[in-house]
Amino acid sequence: MKNKPVIFMFSGQGSHSYQMGKELFEQHPTFQKWMLTLNDIASETLGESLLDKLYDKTKSSSDLFDQTLYTHPAIFMVEYALAQVLLEDGIEPDYVLGTSMGEFASAAVAGVISVEEALKAVVKQAQVLETHCQKGGMTAILHNPTLFNETPQLVNLSELASVNFHSHFVVSGKPESLKEIERFLRQKNLASQSLPVSVGFHSALIEPAAPIYTDFIKHKTYQPPKIPLISCVSADILTSLPQNSLWDVIRKPILFQQTVQALENKQAYVYLDLGPSGTLANFVKYNLTKQSQSQSFPILTPFGPSLPNLEKVKSWFQTT
C-alpha cells in the first residue's frame, strides 16, 4: 500500500516523437486497445489514421515530428491510453497534473470531460492553430529563468512560455527570432534546445486562434472533477474547470516550478510521468530538495524500453 499521494502527470507539446508508445502498443493489450479506440475517434475528424502517421515505419523517434494537427491528438492518445493501463493495474491517482495541452488528458482522466469530447477538442484546437496562426517555435534554455528578464534579446524577441526548474525555462517566438536568440546564446556559451513544434505556444503568436477556439468551448459543460486537478496555469488545485481553461492551458505560461514547489511545501508525493518522454519526471527531480521524501517515475522514454519502467512502477506499488 502506498503512503504518499500519487500524482499522474501529463506533459504537452515538445515531449512527443514519432514511435512514442510503440513498444506498449505492440506488447500491451490494454494500451493497444485504447490507442485503437482513440484512433477511431480522431479519424472521424481527421479523415485519416493517426496511428499510421505516428508509427510510420519510415520514421524514427529522432525525425522531426512537428505538425500540430497530428502531434496534438497523438500526445493525448498516448497519455490517456497509458493512464488506462495504470488504472487497470490498480494504480490510481490522488491528483492529476497537466502542463500545457497535457491538461486535456488530465481533465479526461479526472472525469471533467468525456474522453471523446476531450479528444475532439484537442483535434479542433490543432485545426484552428494550423489554420489561423503564423508559424512559430519554442526553445528550451538551460539556465536560471531570471536570465529572461535580464536579457533584452530574450525580452524583445520572445515570450516566456514555461519555467520548469532553477536552470530550465522555455521561450516562444517566430522561427527567425528564435534562431537569433540561439545564436546569441551560443556566443555566451549558454545551452539551448529547439523543441519539435511549429506553433509558438504560450505566446501572442497564437492569439489569432483565440476567438474561434474560445467560441468553440464556451458551450461545453464540465463535470466536477472526480480526482483533484492540479493546474500549472495557476499553480493551484482546482475544484472545477474554468470555462476557458482548454484555451488558457496553451496560451498562458506554464508555472511548473511554482506548482511543484507549492505541492512540496505541503507534503511528499509519488509523481508518475505519463507523458511520451519522461520529461516531467526529470523536471520534478530538479525541483526536489535533498530533504524531500517524494519520488518521481518516468514510464515512456524516447530512446529506451518502456515495459521495464512500467513493471518497476507496478512493483513499487505492490511492495510499498
C-alpha positions as CSV (number, residue, x, y, z in Angstrom):
1,M,0.0,0.0,0.0
2,K,1.2,3.5,-0.8
3,N,1.7,6.0,2.0
4,K,2.1,9.1,-0.2
5,P,-0.5,10.7,-2.5
6,V,0.0,9.7,-6.2
7,I,0.1,12.4,-8.9
8,F,-0.4,11.4,-12.6
9,M,1.4,14.0,-14.7
10,F,0.6,14.7,-18.4
11,S,3.0,16.7,-20.5
12,G,2.3,18.8,-23.6
13,Q,3.8,19.8,-26.9
14,G,7.6,19.3,-27.2
15,S,7.5,16.0,-25.3
16,H,6.5,13.9,-28.3
17,S,8.2,12.0,-31.1
18,Y,7.5,9.5,-33.8
19,Q,7.1,6.0,-32.4
20,M,6.2,7.2,-28.9
21,G,4.5,4.3,-27.1
22,K,5.3,1.9,-29.9
23,E,6.6,-0.8,-27.5
24,L,3.5,-0.7,-25.4
25,F,1.3,-0.6,-28.5
26,E,2.9,-3.8,-29.7
27,Q,3.1,-5.6,-26.4
28,H,0.5,-4.3,-24.0
29,P,-3.2,-5.3,-24.9
30,T,-4.8,-2.5,-22.8
31,F,-2.6,0.2,-24.2
32,Q,-3.2,-1.1,-27.8
33,K,-7.0,-1.3,-27.2
34,W,-7.2,2.3,-26.1
35,M,-4.9,3.6,-28.8
36,L,-7.1,1.9,-31.4
37,T,-10.3,3.2,-29.8
38,L,-8.9,6.7,-29.7
39,N,-7.6,6.5,-33.2
40,D,-11.1,5.7,-34.4
41,I,-12.4,8.8,-32.7
42,A,-9.7,11.0,-34.1
43,S,-10.0,9.6,-37.6
44,E,-13.7,10.7,-37.7
45,T,-12.5,14.3,-37.7
46,L,-9.1,13.9,-39.4
47,G,-10.3,11.7,-42.2
48,E,-7.1,9.5,-41.8
49,S,-5.5,7.2,-39.3
50,L,-3.3,9.0,-36.8
51,L,-1.6,5.7,-35.9
52,D,-0.4,5.4,-39.5
53,K,1.4,8.8,-39.0
54,L,2.6,8.1,-35.5
55,Y,4.0,4.6,-36.2
56,D,5.2,5.3,-39.8
57,K,7.9,2.7,-40.4
58,T,9.9,5.1,-42.4
59,K,10.3,7.5,-39.4
60,S,12.5,7.1,-36.3
61,S,12.0,8.8,-33.0
62,S,14.7,11.3,-33.8
63,D,13.0,12.5,-37.0
64,L,11.2,15.9,-36.8
65,F,7.5,15.4,-35.9
66,D,6.0,18.9,-35.7
67,Q,2.7,19.1,-37.5
68,T,0.3,20.1,-34.8
69,L,-2.7,18.5,-36.5
70,Y,-1.1,15.1,-35.8
71,T,1.1,15.7,-32.7
72,H,-1.6,17.4,-30.6
73,P,-4.0,14.4,-30.7
74,A,-1.2,11.8,-30.7
75,I,0.1,13.2,-27.4
76,F,-3.4,13.0,-25.9
77,M,-3.9,9.4,-27.1
78,V,-0.7,8.1,-25.7
79,E,-1.2,9.8,-22.3
80,Y,-4.8,8.7,-21.9
81,A,-4.1,5.1,-23.0
82,L,-1.2,4.9,-20.5
83,A,-3.4,6.2,-17.8
84,Q,-5.9,3.4,-18.5
85,V,-3.0,0.8,-18.2
86,L,-2.1,2.1,-14.7
87,L,-5.8,2.3,-13.6
88,E,-6.3,-1.3,-14.8
89,D,-3.4,-2.4,-12.7
90,G,-4.9,-0.7,-9.6
91,I,-2.6,2.3,-9.6
92,E,-5.0,5.2,-9.0
93,P,-4.1,8.9,-8.7
94,D,-5.0,11.1,-5.8
95,Y,-4.3,14.1,-8.1
96,V,-3.8,14.7,-11.8
97,L,-1.5,17.4,-13.2
98,G,-1.2,18.6,-16.7
99,T,1.2,21.0,-18.4
100,S,0.1,22.9,-21.5
101,M,-2.1,20.7,-23.7
102,G,-1.4,17.8,-21.2
103,E,-4.3,19.3,-19.2
104,F,-6.7,17.8,-21.8
105,A,-5.7,14.3,-20.7
106,S,-5.7,15.4,-17.1
107,A,-9.2,16.7,-17.4
108,A,-10.4,13.5,-19.2
109,V,-8.8,11.2,-16.6
110,A,-10.4,13.3,-13.8
111,G,-13.8,12.9,-15.4
112,V,-14.3,16.6,-16.0
113,I,-14.9,15.9,-19.7
114,S,-15.5,12.6,-21.6
115,V,-12.6,11.2,-23.4
116,E,-14.4,11.5,-26.7
117,E,-15.2,15.2,-26.1
118,A,-11.6,15.8,-24.9
119,L,-10.0,14.3,-28.0
120,K,-12.4,16.1,-30.3
121,A,-11.5,19.4,-28.5
122,V,-7.8,18.6,-29.0
123,V,-8.2,18.0,-32.7
124,K,-10.3,21.1,-33.1
125,Q,-7.6,23.2,-31.3
126,A,-4.9,21.8,-33.6
127,Q,-7.0,22.6,-36.7
128,V,-7.7,26.2,-35.5
129,L,-4.0,26.7,-34.7
130,E,-2.8,25.5,-38.0
131,T,-5.4,27.5,-40.0
132,H,-5.2,30.8,-38.2
133,C,-1.7,31.2,-36.7
134,Q,1.6,32.1,-38.3
135,K,4.5,29.7,-37.9
136,G,6.2,29.8,-34.6
137,G,8.6,27.8,-32.4
138,M,9.9,27.2,-28.9
139,T,13.3,27.0,-27.4
140,A,14.4,25.5,-24.1
141,I,17.2,27.4,-22.3
142,L,19.3,25.6,-19.8
143,H,19.9,28.5,-17.4
144,N,18.3,30.3,-14.5
145,P,14.9,31.7,-15.6
146,T,16.0,35.1,-14.3
147,L,18.1,35.3,-17.4
148,F,14.9,36.1,-19.4
149,N,14.2,39.5,-17.8
150,E,17.9,40.3,-17.6
151,T,18.4,39.8,-21.4
152,P,17.0,42.4,-23.9
153,Q,17.4,39.9,-26.7
154,L,15.0,37.5,-25.0
155,V,12.5,40.1,-23.9
156,N,12.4,41.7,-27.3
157,L,12.4,38.6,-29.5
158,S,10.4,36.0,-27.5
159,E,7.9,35.4,-24.7
160,L,8.4,33.4,-21.6
161,A,6.5,30.2,-22.1
162,S,7.5,27.9,-19.2
163,V,9.6,27.9,-16.1
164,N,10.4,24.3,-15.2
165,F,13.2,24.4,-12.6
166,H,16.1,26.5,-11.4
167,S,18.1,26.0,-14.6
168,H,15.4,25.3,-17.3
169,F,12.9,27.6,-19.0
170,V,11.3,27.8,-22.4
171,V,10.6,30.8,-24.7
172,S,8.3,31.1,-27.7
173,G,8.7,33.2,-30.7
174,K,8.9,33.5,-34.5
175,P,11.3,31.0,-36.1
176,E,13.7,33.7,-37.3
177,S,13.7,35.3,-33.8
178,L,14.5,32.1,-32.1
179,K,17.4,31.5,-34.5
180,E,18.8,34.9,-33.5
181,I,18.3,34.0,-29.8
182,E,20.0,30.7,-30.2
183,R,23.0,32.4,-32.0
184,F,23.2,34.9,-29.1
185,L,23.1,32.0,-26.5
186,R,25.9,30.1,-28.3
187,Q,28.1,33.2,-28.3
188,K,27.5,33.4,-24.5
189,N,28.2,29.6,-24.1
190,L,24.7,29.0,-22.9
191,A,23.0,25.8,-23.8
192,S,19.6,25.7,-25.6
193,Q,17.4,23.2,-27.4
194,S,14.8,23.8,-30.1
195,L,11.6,22.0,-29.4
196,P,9.8,19.9,-32.2
197,V,6.9,22.3,-32.6
198,S,5.7,24.5,-35.4
199,V,3.5,26.8,-33.3
200,G,4.5,29.4,-30.8
201,F,2.5,28.1,-27.8
202,H,2.1,30.3,-24.8
203,S,2.7,33.5,-26.8
204,A,0.8,36.2,-28.7
205,L,1.6,34.3,-31.9
206,I,-1.5,32.0,-31.2
207,E,-3.9,34.9,-30.4
208,P,-5.5,34.8,-33.9
209,A,-6.9,31.4,-32.9
210,A,-8.3,32.6,-29.6
211,P,-11.8,33.9,-30.8
212,I,-12.5,30.8,-32.8
213,Y,-11.5,28.3,-30.1
214,T,-13.0,30.1,-27.1
215,D,-16.3,30.3,-29.1
216,F,-16.0,26.5,-29.7
217,I,-15.5,25.7,-26.0
218,K,-17.9,28.3,-24.4
219,H,-20.9,26.0,-24.6
220,K,-19.0,22.9,-23.2
221,T,-20.3,21.5,-19.9
222,Y,-17.7,20.4,-17.4
223,Q,-18.4,18.0,-14.6
224,P,-16.9,18.4,-11.1
225,P,-13.5,16.5,-11.1
226,K,-13.6,13.1,-9.5
227,I,-9.9,13.5,-9.0
228,P,-8.5,16.9,-7.9
229,L,-6.9,18.8,-10.8
230,I,-3.5,20.5,-10.3
231,S,-3.2,23.3,-12.8
232,C,0.2,24.6,-14.0
233,V,-1.6,27.7,-15.2
234,S,-2.5,28.8,-11.7
235,A,-0.1,26.6,-9.7
236,D,-3.1,25.6,-7.7
237,I,-5.6,22.7,-7.1
238,L,-8.8,23.2,-9.0
239,T,-12.2,22.2,-7.7
240,S,-13.8,22.9,-11.1
241,L,-12.5,23.6,-14.6
242,P,-12.7,27.3,-15.6
243,Q,-14.7,27.8,-18.9
244,N,-11.8,29.0,-20.9
245,S,-9.3,26.5,-19.4
246,L,-8.8,24.5,-22.5
247,W,-7.5,27.6,-24.3
248,D,-5.7,29.1,-21.3
249,V,-3.6,25.9,-20.9
250,I,-1.8,26.6,-24.2
251,R,-1.8,30.4,-24.0
252,K,-0.7,31.3,-20.5
253,P,2.8,30.5,-19.2
254,I,3.4,27.1,-17.6
255,L,4.3,27.5,-14.0
256,F,5.7,24.1,-13.4
257,Q,8.4,25.0,-10.9
258,Q,6.0,27.1,-8.9
259,T,3.4,24.3,-9.0
260,V,5.8,21.6,-7.7
261,Q,7.2,23.8,-5.0
262,A,3.7,24.6,-3.8
263,L,3.0,20.9,-3.6
264,E,6.3,20.1,-1.9
265,N,5.6,22.7,0.8
266,K,2.6,20.6,1.9
267,Q,3.9,17.0,1.9
268,A,5.7,14.3,-0.1
269,Y,4.2,12.7,-3.2
270,V,4.7,10.0,-5.8
271,Y,4.9,11.6,-9.2
272,L,4.2,9.4,-12.1
273,D,5.0,10.8,-15.6
274,L,2.5,9.6,-18.1
275,G,3.9,11.8,-20.9
276,P,5.6,10.5,-24.0
277,S,9.2,11.3,-23.0
278,G,9.5,11.2,-19.2
279,T,10.5,14.9,-19.2
280,L,8.2,15.9,-16.3
281,A,9.7,13.2,-14.1
282,N,13.1,14.7,-14.7
283,F,11.8,18.2,-14.1
284,V,10.3,17.1,-10.8
285,K,13.6,15.7,-9.6
286,Y,15.3,19.0,-10.1
287,N,12.6,20.7,-8.0
288,L,13.0,18.4,-5.0
289,T,15.1,19.4,-2.1
290,K,17.6,16.9,-0.5
291,Q,15.2,16.6,2.4
292,S,12.2,15.7,0.2
293,Q,10.7,12.2,0.6
294,S,8.9,12.5,-2.8
295,Q,9.7,10.1,-5.6
296,S,9.4,10.6,-9.4
297,F,9.0,7.9,-12.0
298,P,9.0,8.0,-15.8
299,I,7.4,5.3,-17.9
300,L,7.8,6.2,-21.6
301,T,11.2,7.3,-22.8
302,P,12.2,8.1,-26.4
303,F,15.4,6.1,-26.6
304,G,14.9,3.2,-24.2
305,P,12.5,0.4,-23.4
306,S,9.3,1.4,-21.6
307,L,8.0,-2.0,-20.3
308,P,10.7,-2.3,-17.7
309,N,9.7,1.2,-16.4
310,L,6.1,0.2,-16.3
311,E,7.0,-3.0,-14.4
312,K,9.2,-1.0,-12.0
313,V,6.2,1.2,-11.2
314,K,3.9,-1.7,-10.7
315,S,6.4,-3.5,-8.5
316,W,6.9,-0.4,-6.4
317,F,3.2,-0.1,-5.7
318,Q,2.9,-3.8,-4.9
319,T,5.7,-3.7,-2.3
320,T,5.1,-0.3,-0.8
